[in-house]
Amino acid sequence: MSALITSSRISGAEIVKELAFFAVIALLMSVMILGVETVDRPTGLELAVRWDLVVTAIISTIIGRLALILRREHISRVGQALLITAAAVAVFEMFVRFRDMDDRWASPVFLDMAFGSATSVIVAVAFVTIVFAIAYFSMKKPGAEEEESGSRLSSKIQLAYRTNTKKIGALGIVFFIIFPFLFGENRSAIDLATLVMIYIMLGWGLNIVVGLAGLLDLGYVAFYAVGAYSYALLSQHFDLSFWLCLPLAGIFAASFGIVLGFPVLRLRGDYLAIVTLGFGEIIRVVLINWYDLTRGPDGISSIARPSFFGFAEFDRRLPEGVMGFNELFGLDYSTMHRLIFLYYLILVLALVTAFVTVRLRKLPIGRAWEALREDEIACRSLGINPTNTKLSAFAIGAMFGGFAGAFFATRQGFISPESFTFLESAVILAIVVLGGMGSQIGVVLAAIVMIGFPEMFRELAEYRMLIFGAGMVAIMLWRPRGLLSFRDPTILLNMSKKEKVAGEVK
Amino acid sequence: MTDNVQLEVEHLTMRFGGLVAIDNLSFTARKREITAIIGPNGAGKTTVFNCLTGFYVPTEGRLTLYANDGPRLLERMEGFRIPRNNGVARTFQNIRLFTGMTVLENLVVAQHNQLMEASAFSLAGLFNLGRYTSAEKEALETAKFWLNKVGLYEQADWNAGNLPYGSQRRLEIARAMCVNPSLLCLDEPAAGLNPRESAELNVLLQSIRDDQGIGLLLIEHDMSVVMKISDHVIVLDYGKKIADGNPEAVKNDPAVIRAYLGEDEDDELPPEVAADLHLDPNA
């Protein structure tokens, strides 16, 4: 073994030192998390010790680290694959013991499998073979040119994406339009798609503020709340229809954006973030405490559902003289009609947001936002009014938040301050940052990853949060600036977009 | 005399707490002339610029800009209003380009106010109305003119941050000119340039003066630039004006020599100390 791993680059002692270091780290991390468990005994709560888990954690860390050393030093492809397989077995062992072992001194599960019944032997061998094969073939040969193939592949993908952004966007739109036809009977699919679409719209709205104008806004949910409550209250107290309230909700949210923005937009960076966070909380606390108007924590229920543009309703039982949607189109009554209509409604609202953002980016106001993000002092020296420019970004972002809020209220039929917590702001911001600041398609991907995946894998219970965390760490490592963080110029003189992109990707 | 004045600075004083950065400074800069402000480090040159361009509000004094449409008092204006409508444009000592945007975009952003008006605060632009498209075309023509002028037409689609240093300096000047100012303030435009680049800069600045017919105010340490192209030199030391005149007169002004080279200290040293220091009186 030592002949296998020692090379001219690294001595055995150094390897032992490194492994010992990581073993200690693994010990420190696992001893509290895995090593002890509170157990409910008849005598009261007791601490149970699970040393087997700590030991397997340390062993898998050591083996994995050894594989990494080999990889780093370009030694022995077979050795690397073997070690990775061994580490995988150790992790598997740890996982199984963690979930359903009662006897802490039982012999390793994997050994039992390997020497057990015919089926378990086959499963064990297949596991080892598959992991080994994946490890072996995904590894580059020792001494092969470094980093070559990987970076070439990623730059190829990048080039393909950036030269075809419009086509990819159009394909995405077509997909979302035909989505109800693909999953028309599946209620939960439509519901989930609607939910994801709300977050896509919120992400696009916040993208104007954070991605384009570079103003870190941690209280975006306030505008969402303003939109939702404007619709709920207007429709309940004044009996206004959704179609009239939608623009009003946008206007209210935009006015709140301006009112908030006026005093705080002289702040920058962290300070602005803190103030916007505070504003988000103020709105929520007011909603909770202004009982006469908002009915506080009880929320507002039975909010009116939208009609089909005022021509028809979606309800099963209708008062005399009101046309039903199914009658209008000569269909049989189905509860899916309303859901699909809501889906298309949010799709259209989101697309309007995207269209306006893309257009604004190429207009003087959008260029000024981006310039302001780059250098505020230079902007002032060019006669750009920083306050108005920031305010316009804030107000337009808030307006789309307000539209989304009104939609949320009419879709849910019930709203309460619970729906507008800081966590929502954080999720929306995470979508924007994860997608890559300023990228429209990035927001879509990020919303699917952040909202869609956790909902889809609800059966995995708390493990999905673990996977979610691991995914976030992976993105921080490989794409720290977001999934699709590229800036396309708004105007080109000599080059085609393809040439410009090719020059940057190289 | 007054027809020809571009900028009149009267009794400008700027105090930061107890520190007097500029002390009762008065000077004029004339139209179609290059006025240079020179002085040792810390003399208050950049502070003068910051007062002129609205980054600081002067403690005392009056700053009058004679634009095409009459005099304006700069010290009363909000910073971002000063560059508007034939106002004052400036560049910075440490270049401040929009590095992530292309060279062309930098020049288009500089024409923000005209374009904003044409786009009717984005409404006309959103629906691509004719009045906006024609204004944008015009802005592009201006940008192209300045790209050619500073020799960056080929690099128009590069990101500004990828340009070599000398080109970034020229781009910053072009960007300031796209604001269509009546007075251009340049803060050390030749800093970090090699001799060939600074010779090109001289040509560019002279052409801005002669062809655009605007006044230039520049802070500069590179005497090969200052002496060659300035029509008028003002020397500051510790916030006070110590000389004012044409380059030749300033160069030979004893006060200026003292400010730059210090007192002739040899005379003040006792002879034995001078001998200890091995100072050769003939050196």
HADDOCK unambig.tbl for C-alpha pairs under 7 A between the chains (distance, minus, plus):
assign (segid A and resid 359 and name CA) (segid B and resid 126 and name CA) 6.23 0.50 0.50
assign (segid A and resid 360 and name CA) (segid B and resid 126 and name CA) 6.78 0.50 0.50
assign (segid A and resid 363 and name CA) (segid B and resid 122 and name CA) 6.83 0.50 0.50
assign (segid A and resid 363 and name CA) (segid B and resid 125 and name CA) 6.39 0.50 0.50
assign (segid A and resid 364 and name CA) (segid B and resid 109 and name CA) 6.90 0.50 0.50
assign (segid A and resid 364 and name CA) (segid B and resid 112 and name CA) 5.85 0.50 0.50
assign (segid A and resid 364 and name CA) (segid B and resid 115 and name CA) 6.19 0.50 0.50
assign (segid A and resid 364 and name CA) (segid B and resid 116 and name CA) 5.87 0.50 0.50
assign (segid A and resid 365 and name CA) (segid B and resid 116 and name CA) 6.95 0.50 0.50
assign (segid A and resid 365 and name CA) (segid B and resid 122 and name CA) 6.80 0.50 0.50
assign (segid A and resid 367 and name CA) (segid B and resid 109 and name CA) 6.22 0.50 0.50
assign (segid A and resid 368 and name CA) (segid B and resid 109 and name CA) 6.24 0.50 0.50
assign (segid A and resid 371 and name CA) (segid B and resid 98 and name CA) 6.05 0.50 0.50
assign (segid A and resid 374 and name CA) (segid B and resid 98 and name CA) 5.51 0.50 0.50
assign (segid A and resid 375 and name CA) (segid B and resid 98 and name CA) 6.42 0.50 0.50
assign (segid A and resid 378 and name CA) (segid B and resid 96 and name CA) 6.00 0.50 0.50
assign (segid A and resid 380 and name CA) (segid B and resid 79 and name CA) 6.56 0.50 0.50
assign (segid A and resid 380 and name CA) (segid B and resid 80 and name CA) 4.66 0.50 0.50
assign (segid A and resid 381 and name CA) (segid B and resid 80 and name CA) 6.24 0.50 0.50
assign (segid A and resid 381 and name CA) (segid B and resid 83 and name CA) 6.51 0.50 0.50
assign (segid A and resid 381 and name CA) (segid B and resid 89 and name CA) 6.42 0.50 0.50
assign (segid A and resid 381 and name CA) (segid B and resid 90 and name CA) 6.43 0.50 0.50
assign (segid A and resid 382 and name CA) (segid B and resid 83 and name CA) 6.00 0.50 0.50
assign (segid A and resid 382 and name CA) (segid B and resid 89 and name CA) 6.73 0.50 0.50
assign (segid A and resid 382 and name CA) (segid B and resid 110 and name CA) 5.55 0.50 0.50
assign (segid A and resid 382 and name CA) (segid B and resid 176 and name CA) 6.93 0.50 0.50
assign (segid A and resid 382 and name CA) (segid B and resid 179 and name CA) 6.32 0.50 0.50
assign (segid A and resid 383 and name CA) (segid B and resid 80 and name CA) 4.48 0.50 0.50
assign (segid A and resid 383 and name CA) (segid B and resid 81 and name CA) 5.72 0.50 0.50
assign (segid A and resid 383 and name CA) (segid B and resid 82 and name CA) 6.80 0.50 0.50
assign (segid A and resid 383 and name CA) (segid B and resid 83 and name CA) 4.92 0.50 0.50
assign (segid A and resid 383 and name CA) (segid B and resid 84 and name CA) 5.50 0.50 0.50
assign (segid A and resid 384 and name CA) (segid B and resid 80 and name CA) 5.93 0.50 0.50
assign (segid A and resid 384 and name CA) (segid B and resid 112 and name CA) 6.71 0.50 0.50
assign (segid A and resid 384 and name CA) (segid B and resid 113 and name CA) 6.99 0.50 0.50
assign (segid A and resid 385 and name CA) (segid B and resid 80 and name CA) 5.64 0.50 0.50
assign (segid A and resid 489 and name CA) (segid B and resid 101 and name CA) 6.83 0.50 0.50
assign (segid A and resid 489 and name CA) (segid B and resid 102 and name CA) 6.65 0.50 0.50
assign (segid A and resid 491 and name CA) (segid B and resid 105 and name CA) 6.97 0.50 0.50
assign (segid A and resid 492 and name CA) (segid B and resid 157 and name CA) 5.83 0.50 0.50
assign (segid A and resid 493 and name CA) (segid B and resid 156 and name CA) 6.50 0.50 0.50
assign (segid A and resid 493 and name CA) (segid B and resid 157 and name CA) 6.31 0.50 0.50
assign (segid A and resid 494 and name CA) (segid B and resid 157 and name CA) 6.75 0.50 0.50
assign (segid A and resid 495 and name CA) (segid B and resid 157 and name CA) 6.67 0.50 0.50
